[in-house]
Amino acid sequence: MQDWGAPSKVHETVEEGDHTPSRRHRPRDVYFILHIPKCAGRTVQNFLVSNFGNRATDPPADVRSEQRLGERILFPARRKAPFRFFGKRYKSLAAVALDDVDFVFGFYVSRSMKAFFADRNVKQAVLIRDPVSHIFSHYNFRMRKYTDQGMKPFSFDLWYKSRRPNPISKYLFAYLEVPSIQHIFMSDQSKLALIVDGLADFWHVGAHDACGELIARIASEQGVPPTFEKRNVTPKRFIDFAEFEERYGHKIRKENSLDQAIFDYFTSDVALQKRPQPEVGGQEWRNILRGGFVPWYILRYRLKRRFNI
């Protein structure tokens, strides 16, 4: 298993006239960075764009083609339904010029894309977050967007009921390309084991509030300053975190126990070789039942949003 905190060696390049094996040119690294919402992804994106993107623009939400955040940064688009539920998700990349790409970044990166970089050393990375602060941040972010547009904020209870449980694990399953029909009926303990195994060869897995460590590792290898500015921090709060933690903390950790276990495991101070997997269980059928009611709450939520009531 990869030691995520260990520095990696910078690849040496061959000097003119030097063809000894130790100095022979090696293929460039390519970094696959999965952006899970509200896990410091915008901060990492801003660092990448500032250093490696000379014509950077965020892709419009309604554009489905592959986008660039700069000459060296690929931002994969989400596959249209129903095609994203079948087979490999990124066959269309075969028509995209990838020789100059050194970073594959975004919500919809997946490991099958490594096939398009078969002669490159792929370094996979992701930042994760504990479910309580993740859900708190996501709620405030959404309500801020709505109020900035002149809309009324919604109660946390309604917003939370319109969310499916364990959102962080869903992004990890999507990256690992585990079919939904497979993981829906797996036990949470089996899901955790699958994710631990799937992330075993990742170059970096860290907490969102330690995003500077990921940035520093990239900066060291790429020879750029490790400076960055925190982005997408929501200054406006619709509920105080201390009150939020007291009212909802236990409920959120219980109903999102898989995400909590993922966070506890990958941010543990215990050496990887001695790190036990947390015990998870008892929520599978409850989550499936709750998921069945989500569409009803989504409808209520969207109606309120649509008519601003």
C-alpha positions, 0 to 999 in steps of 0.5 A, spaced: 500 500 500 502 506 498 505 511 503 501 517 501 505 522 505 511 520 503 515 524 498 516 522 491 522 522 487 522 527 481 523 524 474 530 525 471 531 527 464 536 525 459 542 530 458 544 531 451 549 525 449 548 522 456 544 515 454 546 511 460 540 507 463 540 511 470 539 518 466 535 515 460 529 519 459 522 517 463 515 518 461 512 524 464 507 523 470 500 524 469 496 526 475 489 524 476 485 528 481 478 526 483 474 532 486 469 531 491 465 537 492 466 541 498 473 537 499 478 543 497 477 541 490 477 549 488 483 550 492 487 545 488 484 547 481 486 554 482 493 552 484 493 548 477 490 553 473 495 558 476 501 554 474 499 550 468 493 553 465 495 559 460 487 559 457 483 557 463 476 557 464 471 553 468 467 549 463 459 551 462 455 546 466 451 545 460 457 543 456 458 535 455 464 535 451 471 534 454 474 541 456 481 544 458 482 548 464 489 550 461 493 547 456 496 541 460 489 540 464 483 536 462 477 536 465 472 530 463 465 531 462 460 527 465 457 522 460 450 522 458 445 517 461 444 512 460 451 511 457 454 512 463 451 506 466 454 501 461 461 499 460 467 504 460 465 511 461 470 515 457 471 511 450 470 518 447 477 520 449 480 516 444 478 522 439 482 527 444 489 529 443 492 528 450 500 528 449 500 535 452 496 533 458 499 532 465 493 533 469 486 530 469 482 533 474 474 534 476 468 530 478 468 525 473 475 522 473 475 515 473 480 509 473 479 507 466 482 513 463 488 510 465 488 506 458 489 513 454 496 514 458 498 507 458 505 509 457 505 514 463 506 514 470 499 515 473 499 518 480 492 518 483 490 523 488 483 525 492 481 529 498 476 527 503 472 530 509 468 527 515 461 527 513 458 532 519 463 538 516 462 536 509 454 536 509 454 542 513 459 546 508 455 543 502 448 546 505 451 553 507 454 553 500 447 551 496 443 556 501 448 561 499 448 560 492 440 561 492 440 567 496 445 570 492 440 569 486 434 572 490 431 566 492 429 564 499 433 559 503 430 552 505 430 548 512 436 544 513 431 538 514 428 538 508 435 539 504 438 533 508 432 529 506 433 530 499 440 527 499 442 520 499 446 518 504 454 517 504 455 522 498 463 521 498 463 514 497 458 515 491 464 519 488 469 514 490 465 508 487 464 512 481 471 513 480 473 506 481 467 504 476 463 500 481 456 499 478 451 501 482 447 495 482 453 492 485 454 496 491 447 498 492 446 491 495 453 490 498 454 491 506 457 497 508 463 493 511 464 490 504 463 497 501 469 499 505 473 494 504 472 495 496 474 502 497 480 501 501 483 496 496 481 500 490 485 506 493 491 502 495 495 504 489 493 512 490 499 516 490 495 521 495 489 520 499 488 526 505 483 530 508 481 536 505 483 541 510 490 538 509 490 540 501 496 544 502 500 537 503 497 535 496 499 542 493 506 541 496 507 534 493 505 537 486 509 543 486 515 539 489 515 535 483 513 540 478 518 545 480 513 551 482 512 555 488 507 551 493 503 557 494 495 557 494 489 561 496 483 557 499 477 558 494 470 556 495 470 558 502 463 560 504 463 566 509 455 566 510 453 561 515 445 559 515 446 555 521 452 555 527 457 549 526 457 548 534 449 548 534 449 544 528 454 539 531 450 538 537 443 538 533 445 533 527 452 530 529 450 524 531 444 523 526 449 524 520 455 520 523 450 514 524 446 515 517 453 516 513 457 511 517 460 509 511 463 516 509 465 516 517 469 510 516 472 512 510 475 518 513 477 515 519 481 510 516 484 514 511 486 520 516 489 515 521 495 516 524 497 509 525 502 506 520 498 503 514 501 496 515 498 496 522 491 500 520 485 496 522 479 497 518 473 501 522 467 496 524 461 499 519 454 496 519 447 496 521 445 501 516 444 498 509 437 497 509 435 503 512 439 507 507 436 503 502 429 505 505 431 512 506 433 512 499 427 510 496 423 516 499 429 521 497 425 522 490 419 525 494 423 530 498 427 532 492 420 534 488 418 538 494 425 541 495 425 543 487 418 545 487 420 550 493 426 552 489 422 553 483 416 557 486 421 561 491 416 559 497 
